[in-house]
Amino acid sequence: MNFWLASANPHRVEAHMALGIWRGVITNPAVVAAEQREPKGLFRDLITLAPHAWYQLRDAPLAAMLAEADAMLAIDPERIGIKVPATRAGFGVLRRLRDQGVRPMATVVPTGAWLAFAVAAGATMVAPYGGMLQRAGLASKHDEVEAMQAVIDAQGYDVQLCTGIYEAPEIATYARMGVKACFVWERDVERFLTQPLVDEACAGFAADWAAIEAALNG
């Protein structure tokens, strides 16, 4: 399973990249706006710290989204990924980008039917928005992600879901479904990567090593 760090803060990205588990960073307009910086300069910094950084286009007419995508890809087309809102105009953007050799991500994809449209348009990754259905009382987020993964498997799509993790046990739940990628908000990294059982075992090892050293020095 591929893990992406949801953050646009260079200081926190640098600190968390040292953990060695992240494929790169994934952003949305909220985390980019929080940095209060011009996006191109911000993303130039991010790709010096992370192998890959996903940038989300604004919801706009097709030509405007393509122009924004071109401007961001010009920074480094190998390390900048483009997230496209799965609107009707966005489907056209996905197709144009894919035809240019770009492997875009579709975001704001709430249902299996919308997943099929996004893949047909050219998406190679999909950010499911099952939480929207759950908040509206229409479906369980986990059930909708499972249904989307079943569509991918049944159709043999060359596409990965990239779903948000809000509680650490969800990682194993989605992994069992066959989901290949997920993202973790940087605010949750410390909480998710603290495991009392691991700490307890390592404390025991430390005592054992202390006993070995005492015996050797005795």
Phi and psi in degrees as GROMACS dihedral restraints (atoms count N, CA, C in turn):
[ dihedral_restraints ]
;  ai    aj    ak    al  type     phi  dphi    fc
    3     4     5     6     1   -89.9    20    10
    4     5     6     7     1   134.0    20    10
    6     7     8     9     1  -110.5    20    10
    7     8     9    10     1   132.7    20    10
    9    10    11    12     1  -117.8    20    10
   10    11    12    13     1   141.7    20    10
   12    13    14    15     1   -93.2    20    10
   13    14    15    16     1   122.4    20    10
   15    16    17    18     1   -88.2    20    10
   16    17    18    19     1    95.2    20    10
   18    19    20    21     1  -167.2    20    10
   19    20    21    22     1   151.5    20    10
   21    22    23    24     1  -125.1    20    10
   22    23    24    25     1    12.7    20    10
   24    25    26    27     1   -90.6    20    10
   25    26    27    28     1   112.6    20    10
   27    28    29    30     1   -57.5    20    10
   28    29    30    31     1   -38.4    20    10
   30    31    32    33     1   -64.6    20    10
   31    32    33    34     1   -44.0    20    10
   33    34    35    36     1   -73.7    20    10
   34    35    36    37     1   -35.0    20    10
   36    37    38    39     1   -60.4    20    10
   37    38    39    40     1   -45.9    20    10
   39    40    41    42     1   -59.9    20    10
   40    41    42    43     1   -43.8    20    10
   42    43    44    45     1   -65.2    20    10
   43    44    45    46     1   -44.4    20    10
   45    46    47    48     1   -75.6    20    10
   46    47    48    49     1   -28.0    20    10
   48    49    50    51     1   -62.5    20    10
   49    50    51    52     1   -25.3    20    10
   51    52    53    54     1   -63.6    20    10
   52    53    54    55     1   -17.6    20    10
   54    55    56    57     1   -69.0    20    10
   55    56    57    58     1   -24.1    20    10
   57    58    59    60     1    81.9    20    10
   58    59    60    61     1     8.3    20    10
   60    61    62    63     1  -106.6    20    10
   61    62    63    64     1    -6.6    20    10
   63    64    65    66     1   -95.6    20    10
   64    65    66    67     1   136.2    20    10
   66    67    68    69     1   -75.2    20    10
   67    68    69    70     1   -21.6    20    10
   69    70    71    72     1   159.4    20    10
   70    71    72    73     1  -159.7    20    10
   72    73    74    75     1  -115.7    20    10
   73    74    75    76     1   149.7    20    10
   75    76    77    78     1  -125.5    20    10
   76    77    78    79     1   135.5    20    10
   78    79    80    81     1  -127.4    20    10
   79    80    81    82     1   164.9    20    10
   81    82    83    84     1  -135.0    20    10
   82    83    84    85     1   173.2    20    10
   84    85    86    87     1   -58.1    20    10
   85    86    87    88     1   -31.2    20    10
   87    88    89    90     1   -66.0    20    10
   88    89    90    91     1   -46.9    20    10
   90    91    92    93     1   -73.3    20    10
   91    92    93    94     1   -30.0    20    10
   93    94    95    96     1   -68.6    20    10
   94    95    96    97     1   -45.1    20    10
   96    97    98    99     1   -61.4    20    10
   97    98    99   100     1   -33.0    20    10
   99   100   101   102     1   -62.9    20    10
  100   101   102   103     1   -23.5    20    10
  102   103   104   105     1   -81.7    20    10
  103   104   105   106     1   -15.7    20    10
  105   106   107   108     1    51.8    20    10
  106   107   108   109     1    47.2    20    10
  108   109   110   111     1  -133.6    20    10
  109   110   111   112     1   158.6    20    10
  111   112   113   114     1   -65.7    20    10
  112   113   114   115     1   127.9    20    10
  114   115   116   117     1   -57.5    20    10
  115   116   117   118     1   -40.4    20    10
  117   118   119   120     1   -63.6    20    10
  118   119   120   121     1   -42.4    20    10
  120   121   122   123     1   -64.9    20    10
  121   122   123   124     1   -40.8    20    10
  123   124   125   126     1   -60.5    20    10
  124   125   126   127     1   -45.4    20    10
  126   127   128   129     1   -73.1    20    10
  127   128   129   130     1   -27.7    20    10
  129   130   131   132     1   -60.8    20    10
  130   131   132   133     1   -39.7    20    10
  132   133   134   135     1   -68.7    20    10
  133   134   135   136     1   -42.5    20    10
  135   136   137   138     1   -61.6    20    10
  136   137   138   139     1   -38.7    20    10
  138   139   140   141     1   -80.1    20    10
  139   140   141   142     1    -4.6    20    10
  141   142   143   144     1   -83.1    20    10
  142   143   144   145     1   -15.6    20    10
  144   145   146   147     1  -106.6    20    10
  145   146   147   148     1   -26.8    20    10
  147   148   149   150     1  -128.9    20    10
  148   149   150   151     1   150.7    20    10
  150   151   152   153     1   -65.1    20    10
  151   152   153   154     1   -26.4    20    10
  153   154   155   156     1  -154.2    20    10
  154   155   156   157     1   146.5    20    10
  156   157   158   159     1  -139.0    20    10
  157   158   159   160     1   128.2    20    10
  159   160   161   162     1   -94.0    20    10
  160   161   162   163     1   130.4    20    10
  162   163   164   165     1  -115.1    20    10
  163   164   165   166     1   132.9    20    10
  165   166   167   168     1   -96.9    20    10
  166   167   168   169     1   125.3    20    10
  168   169   170   171     1   -68.3    20    10
  169   170   171   172     1   153.9    20    10
  171   172   173   174     1   -73.2    20    10
  172   173   174   175     1   147.9    20    10
  174   175   176   177     1   -71.7    20    10
  175   176   177   178     1   113.2    20    10
  177   178   179   180     1  -155.1    20    10
  178   179   180   181     1   174.8    20    10
  180   181   182   183     1   -60.0    20    10
  181   182   183   184     1   158.6    20    10
  183   184   185   186     1   -52.2    20    10
  184   185   186   187     1   -49.6    20    10
  186   187   188   189     1   -61.9    20    10
  187   188   189   190     1   -39.5    20    10
  189   190   191   192     1   -67.3    20    10
  190   191   192   193     1   -40.4    20    10
  192   193   194   195     1   -66.5    20    10
  193   194   195   196     1   -39.7    20    10
  195   196   197   198     1   -64.0    20    10
  196   197   198   199     1   -39.7    20    10
  198   199   200   201     1   -64.5    20    10
  199   200   201   202     1   -41.1    20    10
  201   202   203   204     1   -65.3    20    10
  202   203   204   205     1   -41.5    20    10
  204   205   206   207     1   -61.2    20    10
  205   206   207   208     1   -44.3    20    10
  207   208   209   210     1   -60.8    20    10
  208   209   210   211     1   -41.2    20    10
  210   211   212   213     1   -64.0    20    10
  211   212   213   214     1   -39.8    20    10
  213   214   215   216     1   -75.4    20    10
  214   215   216   217     1   -39.4    20    10
  216   217   218   219     1   -65.1    20    10
  217   218   219   220     1   -27.3    20    10
  219   220   221   222     1   -62.8    20    10
  220   221   222   223     1   -21.8    20    10
  222   223   224   225     1   -62.8    20    10
  223   224   225   226     1   -49.6    20    10
  225   226   227   228     1  -172.6    20    10
  226   227   228   229     1    99.6    20    10
  228   229   230   231     1   -65.1    20    10
  229   230   231   232     1   -17.6    20    10
  231   232   233   234     1   -84.4    20    10
  232   233   234   235     1   -24.0    20    10
  234   235   236   237     1  -116.4    20    10
  235   236   237   238     1   -11.0    20    10
  237   238   239   240     1   -99.3    20    10
  238   239   240   241     1   124.4    20    10
  240   241   242   243     1  -101.9    20    10
  241   242   243   244     1   151.1    20    10
  243   244   245   246     1  -114.3    20    10
  244   245   246   247     1   121.4    20    10
  246   247   248   249     1   -96.7    20    10
  247   248   249   250     1   131.8    20    10
  249   250   251   252     1  -120.0    20    10
  250   251   252   253     1   124.0    20    10
  252   253   254   255     1   -60.0    20    10
  253   254   255   256     1   131.7    20    10
  255   256   257   258     1   -81.8    20    10
  256   257   258   259     1    59.3    20    10
  258   259   260   261     1   -89.7    20    10
  259   260   261   262     1   177.5    20    10
  261   262   263   264     1   -62.4    20    10
  262   263   264   265     1   -42.4    20    10
  264   265   266   267     1   -65.6    20    10
  265   266   267   268     1   -36.6    20    10
  267   268   269   270     1   -62.3    20    10
  268   269   270   271     1   -35.3    20    10
  270   271   272   273     1   -59.7    20    10
  271   272   273   274     1   -41.2    20    10
  273   274   275   276     1   -63.5    20    10
  274   275   276   277     1   -37.2    20    10
  276   277   278   279     1   -65.8    20    10
  277   278   279   280     1   -43.5    20    10
  279   280   281   282     1   -55.4    20    10
  280   281   282   283     1   -45.6    20    10
  282   283   284   285     1   -64.2    20    10
  283   284   285   286     1   -44.8    20    10
  285   286   287   288     1   -62.9    20    10
  286   287   288   289     1   -43.6    20    10
  288   289   290   291     1   -64.2    20    10
  289   290   291   292     1   -44.4    20    10
  291   292   293   294     1   -62.4    20    10
  292   293   294   295     1   -39.3    20    10
  294   295   296   297     1   -65.7    20    10
  295   296   297   298     1   -22.5    20    10
  297   298   299   300     1   -86.8    20    10
  298   299   300   301     1    -0.5    20    10
  300   301   302   303     1    92.6    20    10
  301   302   303   304     1     4.3    20    10
  303   304   305   306     1   -83.1    20    10
  304   305   306   307     1   146.4    20    10
  306   307   308   309     1  -109.6    20    10
  307   308   309   310     1    87.4    20    10
  309   310   311   312     1   -83.3    20    10
  310   311   312   313     1   162.0    20    10
  312   313   314   315     1  -107.5    20    10
  313   314   315   316     1   134.6    20    10
  315   316   317   318     1   -93.1    20    10
  316   317   318   319     1   132.3    20    10
  318   319   320   321     1  -121.1    20    10
  319   320   321   322     1   166.8    20    10
  321   322   323   324     1    60.4    20    10
  322   323   324   325     1    57.7    20    10
  324   325   326   327     1  -116.7    20    10
  325   326   327   328     1    98.3    20    10
  327   328   329   330     1   -88.5    20    10
  328   329   330   331     1   -19.4    20    10
  330   331   332   333     1  -136.3    20    10
  331   332   333   334     1   165.8    20    10
  333   334   335   336     1   -62.7    20    10
  334   335   336   337     1   -37.1    20    10
  336   337   338   339     1   -63.1    20    10
  337   338   339   340     1   -42.1    20    10
  339   340   341   342     1   -67.6    20    10
  340   341   342   343     1   -33.1    20    10
  342   343   344   345     1   -59.6    20    10
  343   344   345   346     1   -46.2    20    10
  345   346   347   348     1   -61.8    20    10
  346   347   348   349     1   -40.5    20    10
  348   349   350   351     1   -62.5    20    10
  349   350   351   352     1   -45.0    20    10
  351   352   353   354     1   -63.5    20    10
  352   353   354   355     1   -41.3    20    10
  354   355   356   357     1   -67.8    20    10
  355   356   357   358     1   -40.9    20    10
  357   358   359   360     1   -59.9    20    10
  358   359   360   361     1   -33.1    20    10
  360   361   362   363     1   -78.3    20    10
  361   362   363   364     1   -18.1    20    10
  363   364   365   366     1   127.1    20    10
  364   365   366   367     1     2.6    20    10
  366   367   368   369     1   -64.0    20    10
  367   368   369   370     1   139.5    20    10
  369   370   371   372     1  -111.0    20    10
  370   371   372   373     1   -12.9    20    10
  372   373   374   375     1  -135.8    20    10
  373   374   375   376     1   151.8    20    10
  375   376   377   378     1  -136.7    20    10
  376   377   378   379     1   128.5    20    10
  378   379   380   381     1   -96.5    20    10
  379   380   381   382     1   104.3    20    10
  381   382   383   384     1   -72.3    20    10
  382   383   384   385     1   141.0    20    10
  384   385   386   387     1  -113.1    20    10
  385   386   387   388     1    48.7    20    10
  387   388   389   390     1   -62.0    20    10
  388   389   390   391     1   -24.3    20    10
  390   391   392   393     1   -61.5    20    10
  391   392   393   394     1   -29.2    20    10
  393   394   395   396     1   -63.4    20    10
  394   395   396   397     1   -43.2    20    10
  396   397   398   399     1   -66.2    20    10
  397   398   399   400     1   -38.3    20    10
  399   400   401   402     1   -66.2    20    10
  400   401   402   403     1   -43.4    20    10
  402   403   404   405     1   -64.4    20    10
  403   404   405   406     1   -30.6    20    10
  405   406   407   408     1   -83.4    20    10
  406   407   408   409     1    -1.6    20    10
  408   409   410   411     1    73.5    20    10
  409   410   411   412     1    22.9    20    10
  411   412   413   414     1   -97.7    20    10
  412   413   414   415     1   -28.6    20    10
  414   415   416   417     1  -166.1    20    10
  415   416   417   418     1   159.0    20    10
  417   418   419   420     1   -77.1    20    10
  418   419   420   421     1   137.1    20    10
  420   421   422   423     1   -56.0    20    10
  421   422   423   424     1   -47.6    20    10
  423   424   425   426     1   -63.1    20    10
  424   425   426   427     1   -40.7    20    10
  426   427   428   429     1   -63.7    20    10
  427   428   429   430     1   -39.6    20    10
  429   430   431   432     1   -69.7    20    10
  430   431   432   433     1   -40.2    20    10
  432   433   434   435     1   -63.1    20    10
  433   434   435   436     1   -42.0    20    10
  435   436   437   438     1   -61.7    20    10
  436   437   438   439     1   -40.7    20    10
  438   439   440   441     1   -65.1    20    10
  439   440   441   442     1   -39.5    20    10
  441   442   443   444     1   -64.4    20    10
  442   443   444   445     1   -43.4    20    10
  444   445   446   447     1   -63.7    20    10
  445   446   447   448     1   -35.1    20    10
  447   448   449   450     1   -64.5    20    10
  448   449   450   451     1   -37.7    20    10
  450   451   452   453     1   -63.6    20    10
  451   452   453   454     1   -45.4    20    10
  453   454   455   456     1   -58.3    20    10
  454   455   456   457     1   -46.7    20    10
  456   457   458   459     1   -66.9    20    10
  457   458   459   460     1   -42.7    20    10
  459   460   461   462     1   -66.0    20    10
  460   461   462   463     1   -36.1    20    10
  462   463   464   465     1   -89.2    20    10
  463   464   465   466     1   -12.9    20    10
  465   466   467   468     1    69.0    20    10
  466   467   468   469     1    31.4    20    10
  468   469   470   471     1   -64.8    20    10
  469   470   471   472     1   140.9    20    10
  471   472   473   474     1   -88.6    20    10
  472   473   474   475     1    72.5    20    10
  474   475   476   477     1  -151.2    20    10
  475   476   477   478     1   147.8    20    10
  477   478   479   480     1  -116.3    20    10
  478   479   480   481     1   137.7    20    10
  480   481   482   483     1   -76.1    20    10
  481   482   483   484     1   145.7    20    10
  483   484   485   486     1  -131.7    20    10
  484   485   486   487     1    95.5    20    10
  486   487   488   489     1  -103.4    20    10
  487   488   489   490     1   148.5    20    10
  489   490   491   492     1   -75.2    20    10
  490   491   492   493     1   142.1    20    10
  492   493   494   495     1  -107.7    20    10
  493   494   495   496     1   125.5    20    10
  495   496   497   498     1  -113.6    20    10
  496   497   498   499     1   -18.4    20    10
  498   499   500   501     1  -140.8    20    10
  499   500   501   502     1   138.0    20    10
  501   502   503   504     1   -53.5    20    10
  502   503   504   505     1   -39.3    20    10
  504   505   506   507     1   -60.1    20    10
  505   506   507   508     1   -19.4    20    10
  507   508   509   510     1   -62.8    20    10
  508   509   510   511     1   -26.7    20    10
  510   511   512   513     1   -59.1    20    10
  511   512   513   514     1   -50.1    20    10
  513   514   515   516     1   -66.6    20    10
  514   515   516   517     1   -37.0    20    10
  516   517   518   519     1   -59.2    20    10
  517   518   519   520     1   -49.0    20    10
  519   520   521   522     1   -70.4    20    10
  520   521   522   523     1   -35.8    20    10
  522   523   524   525     1   -60.7    20    10
  523   524   525   526     1   -40.8    20    10
  525   526   527   528     1   -64.2    20    10
  526   527   528   529     1   -30.0    20    10
  528   529   530   531     1   -72.7    20    10
  529   530   531   532     1   -16.6    20    10
  531   532   533   534     1    97.3    20    10
  532   533   534   535     1     7.3    20    10
  534   535   536   537     1   -65.4    20    10
  535   536   537   538     1   131.6    20    10
  537   538   539   540     1   -94.9    20    10
  538   539   540   541     1   -13.6    20    10
  540   541   542   543     1  -150.0    20    10
  541   542   543   544     1   152.6    20    10
  543   544   545   546     1  -152.8    20    10
  544   545   546   547     1   166.0    20    10
  546   547   548   549     1  -127.5    20    10
  547   548   549   550     1   149.7    20    10
  549   550   551   552     1  -122.1    20    10
  550   551   552   553     1   129.8    20    10
  552   553   554   555     1   -66.2    20    10
  553   554   555   556     1   138.5    20    10
  555   556   557   558     1   -60.2    20    10
  556   557   558   559     1   -26.5    20    10
  558   559   560   561     1   -65.5    20    10
  559   560   561   562     1   -20.1    20    10
  561   562   563   564     1   -99.8    20    10
  562   563   564   565     1    -5.2    20    10
  564   565   566   567     1   -59.8    20    10
  565   566   567   568     1   -48.8    20    10
  567   568   569   570     1   -60.2    20    10
  568   569   570   571     1   -41.9    20    10
  570   571   572   573     1   -67.1    20    10
  571   572   573   574     1   -44.2    20    10
  573   574   575   576     1   -71.1    20    10
  574   575   576   577     1   -32.2    20    10
  576   577   578   579     1   -99.3    20    10
  577   578   579   580     1    25.2    20    10
  579   580   581   582     1  -112.3    20    10
  580   581   582   583     1   117.7    20    10
  582   583   584   585     1  -127.6    20    10
  583   584   585   586     1   105.5    20    10
  585   586   587   588     1   -55.9    20    10
  586   587   588   589     1   -35.5    20    10
  588   589   590   591     1   -66.4    20    10
  589   590   591   592     1   -38.4    20    10
  591   592   593   594     1   -65.8    20    10
  592   593   594   595     1   -44.1    20    10
  594   595   596   597     1   -61.0    20    10
  595   596   597   598     1   -40.6    20    10
  597   598   599   600     1   -64.1    20    10
  598   599   600   601     1   -43.2    20    10
  600   601   602   603     1   -64.8    20    10
  601   602   603   604     1   -42.2    20    10
  603   604   605   606     1   -66.8    20    10
  604   605   606   607     1   -33.6    20    10
  606   607   608   609     1   -63.1    20    10
  607   608   609   610     1   -38.5    20    10
  609   610   611   612     1   -65.2    20    10
  610   611   612   613     1   -41.1    20    10
  612   613   614   615     1   -61.5    20    10
  613   614   615   616     1   -39.7    20    10
  615   616   617   618     1   -61.3    20    10
  616   617   618   619     1   -41.0    20    10
  618   619   620   621     1   -64.6    20    10
  619   620   621   622     1   -39.3    20    10
  621   622   623   624     1   -63.3    20    10
  622   623   624   625     1   -44.0    20    10
  624   625   626   627     1   -65.7    20    10
  625   626   627   628     1   -35.9    20    10
  627   628   629   630     1   -62.6    20    10
  628   629   630   631     1   -39.2    20    10
  630   631   632   633     1   -67.0    20    10
  631   632   633   634     1   -38.0    20    10
  633   634   635   636     1   -64.1    20    10
  634   635   636   637     1   -45.4    20    10
  636   637   638   639     1   -63.2    20    10
  637   638   639   640     1   -39.1    20    10
  639   640   641   642     1   -64.0    20    10
  640   641   642   643     1   -40.1    20    10
  642   643   644   645     1   -66.3    20    10
  643   644   645   646     1   -40.2    20    10
  645   646   647   648     1   -67.9    20    10
  646   647   648   649     1   -34.7    20    10
  648   649   650   651     1   -87.2    20    10
  649   650   651   652     1   -10.4    20    10
